[in-house]
Amino acid sequence: MDVGILLPQAGDRATRDAVLRHARAAEEAGFDSLWTNDHVVFPREYRSRYPYSADGNLPGRVHIDASLLEPLTELAFVAGVTSRVQLGVAVLVLNMRQAVLHAKIMATLDHLAGGRLILGAGMGWAKEEFEVLGMPSDRRGERFEESLLLTRKLWTEDWVDGFEGETYQVDGWTSRPHPPRHVPILIGGDSPQQMRRIGELADGWLTHGNYLDTAGEAMQPAREAAERAGRDPDALVIAMTGIALLASDRLEQVVERLGRAREAGVDHAIVGLHPRELLDAPDLMRRFGEDYLAAAKSG
């Protein structure tokens, strides 16, 4: 199992120097990937219901009045100071982003990073964010699927001809450079429709810690969809974020939770860093890498 870690991205702690230190230390410690997440702007108050909490509200740790670095820009920044570690976004809200433009941005990032991008892709949940960005919020599933299909075509075909979607019509256009290798696309969400899309269109599922012990079982509808589509269901991978927060007094707990994820069938686990540890992050990641990471990956 690969193990990645979230980059500092929010608030006053996400300084240039902190991001640099974090990225370099994670690579040196043996982590396999660095991750960001995606919001562009925040409203004073959300009307939309947050789908991943029982009460429909954002977790208390999310401070909507704090700064938040744009995820692709941050990944491009750390690509220049790392050489091995993969670079992922969990998840990029495709529906909020113009597909042709962002296919180019991501291909450029992957090209300059030497083929290290992982695209976690999601539909988004907050109607307010779509509105302020001037993007439609209806028919989210259909628009998401269209963006995903077009992105892959722009990344792999010399010329995109005859693409007729509801939002995008692309006929006789090219977008180069292509990514230097196949960019893994991991779809977020757990609805039956998203499971179908994972099986038909993606390389795997990007899920969250609520499925810590049941990810493999929950993935079964996507595998069945892959089989119906003539794809290899065993080639689909599971990535999981929200597993644990690294802290100096809970490293054994992090290893235990990573072990549970591994036993549940997770292929790529993503941990965070406790906010109080940010200043000492390089030393903490080095300690975790030396004493715990190998066991967390292989058991």
N, C-alpha and C positions, 0 to 999 in steps of 0.2 A: 504494500500500500504506500502510495506517495503521501507526503504530508506538506501542506503549504501553510502560509501565515498571512493574515491581513496586514496591509500597510497602514501606518498612521494616515488618516484622511480627514478627520473632522476636528474642528476647534483650534484653539491656540497651540495645541501640542503638535499639530501637523505642520511644522516648520520645514523649510528647505533642509536644514541640517539634520533634523530628526528623521525625515524620510530617507535621506542619504545613508545615515548611520544604520537605520533599520534594514534597508535593502541589502547593504553590503554584509551586515552581520548575519542576516538570514541565509544568504548564499554561503558564506564561510562556515556556518554552523551545520550545513547539510540539508536545509529545507529544500523542497523540490519546486516550490512556486510562491509567488507573491500575488496578492489579490486586492482588488478595490471593489466598491459597490457604487450604485448609480442613483443619484438625485441631482437635478440641475438647479432647481430653486425650491424654496419652501414657502407655503402660505402661512399667514398668521394662525390660521385654524383650518384643519381638514374637515370637509363635509363627507368625504368618502370614507367608507369603512375599511380599516386595515384588516386584511383577510387572515393574518397569521396570529391573531390573539383572540381570546375568548370574548373580550369586551369590545373588540373592533377598534381599539385605540393603539397608537404607536407605543412601543415599549418606552418606559420612563427614561432609559439611557439615551434616547434619541432627542437631541436638543435642536429644535428646528431653527433657532436663532443663531446657531453656531456656523462658522464657515465650513464648507465642504469642498474639497478639491475635486475637479472634474476627473473621472476615472481613467479615460484613455490618455489624457495629458499626463497624469501622474505615472501611468505605466510607461509611457514614452520616456519620461524623465529618468526613471530607474533603469530602463533598458540600457542607457548609456553608461551606467556605473556597475553593471552586472554582465555576466557572460554566459552563465549556465542555467540559472533559475528560470522557470516558466513564468509567464505573466498573464494573469487571468482577471476577468471582471465578473462579479457575482451579484447580480446579473445586470447586463446592459439592457435597458428598456428600449427594445427596437422600435416599438410603436411611437415613441417620442422623438425619434431621430430619422432624418431624411435618409432613406436607404442607400441611394446611389452615393451621396456624399460620405456617409459613414462606412460604406464598404471600402471606399478609397482610403479613408483615414486609417482603418484597421489594417488594410493591406500594406500601407506605408509603414505603420508601426511594426508589423511582423517582418517586413523586408529589412528594416533597419536594425531590428532586434535579432536577426539571424534565425527566424522561424521559431519563436517561443510563445506566441499568443495562444491563449485559450479563451474562446468566446462563450461565456455564460449568457444566455439570451432569455429575456422575459417579456411579458406583455405589459407590465405595470398595473397598478391598481387605483391610482389617484386621478380622478377625472380633472381635478383642478390643475395638475401639472400639464396635462395634455392641452388644456385650454390656454394657459399662459404661453405655451410654446407654439400655439397656432396649429396644433395637430388634432385630427379628429379622434374622439374617444369612443365612438360606436364601433361595432363589429370588430372588436379587438382581436379575436382569434383569427379571423380571415385576414386582417391587415398584418398580423404577426407572421402568419404563414407566408404571405406574399413577400414580405421583407426578407424573410429567411431564404426563400427560394431565389430571390433576385440577388441577394448578397453572395450566395454560393456560386451562382452563374457568373457574376462579375469577377469573382476570385479565380475561376477555373477555365472560362471560355475565352478564346482570343477575341471573338466578336459575339455580342449578345444580340440575337436577331429574333424578332417575333414574340417578345415577351409582352403579353397583354394582360395586365392585372387591373384590379379595381382602382388602385391608386397610381400605379406606375406602368407606363408604356415605354418599353425600351426596344428599339429596332435599329440595328446597324450602329451600335456603339461599343467602344472598347474602354476598359479601365485597367491600366497597367502602371506599375508592376503588379503581377500577381504575388500572393504570398509564396515564399520559397518552398513551403511544404503544406500538406493538408492541415488546415486550422481546425482543431476539434471544436465542435459546437455542442454545448451542453444546455439543454432546455430546463428552465426552472418552472415550477408549478406542479400540482398533483391532480388536476382535474382529469377526467377520462379523455377529454379532447387533447390535453397536453401530453398525456401518456401515448395517445395515438401518434401525435407529431414526433415525439421522441423516437418511437419505433420506426416511423416512415422516413424521417428527415434528418435526424440528429445522430450524434456519436454517443450520447448518453444523457443522464439525468443529473441536474444540479439541485440537490434537495437541502434540507436543514435538519437541525438536531432533534426535531420532534420525531424523526424516523430513526433515531440512533440505534434501536434494536430491531427494527423491522424493514430497513431499506430494501434488502433483497426481495423480500416478500412483496412489498409495495410496488416494486419495479416490474412485477410479472405482467401486467397489462401492456406495458411498453414492449416487452419481449414478444408477446403474442402478436402485437401489431407489426413488429419487425418481421416475424415469420410470415404473416399474411402478405407482407409487401415484398417477400422474396429476399430479405436481408438476413444476415447472421445475427440471431438474438444474443448469442454469447459475446459478440463484439461490443455490445453496449456497455458503457461504464457508468459507475455511480460516483459522483462527487458530493461531498457534504460540507456545508458550512455551519457555524453556530454550535460546534461540538463542545468547545471549552475555551477558557481564557488562561493564557500562561501567566502564572504568578509564582514568585519564589517559594511560597508556602503551600503550593498545591500542585507541584509537578507530578507527583505520583497519581493524583486524581486525573490529571490530563492524560497520562499514559493509560490509565484504566478506561477512560472514556474512548480514547483512540482504539484500544483493544476491542471494545464493544462494537465500535463502528466497523472495524476490520472483520470481526466475526459475522456481522450482519451483511457483509458483501460490499462494503464501501471500498472503492479503488483509489480515491483521492480525497483525503480529509483536510479540512481547512480550520485552523485554530486562530483565535485572536490573541491580543495582548492586553492584560489588565491595565487600565489607564494609569494606575499608580506606579507601574513598572516602566513607563516610557523612557525615563531618563537613564535607567539601568538596562535598557533593552538589549544592547549588544552583549553584555556579560551574561544576562539571563538566557538569551538564545544560545550562546556558546556553551553554557553549562547544560542546557537541555540537549543540545546536539551531542555533547561528549558523553553524557551519562544516561540519556533516556531515548533519544530519537531512534536509534537502531532497533531497540526493543519495541517501540511504538509501531514501527513500520512492519516488522516481521513476526512479532510475538515471541 
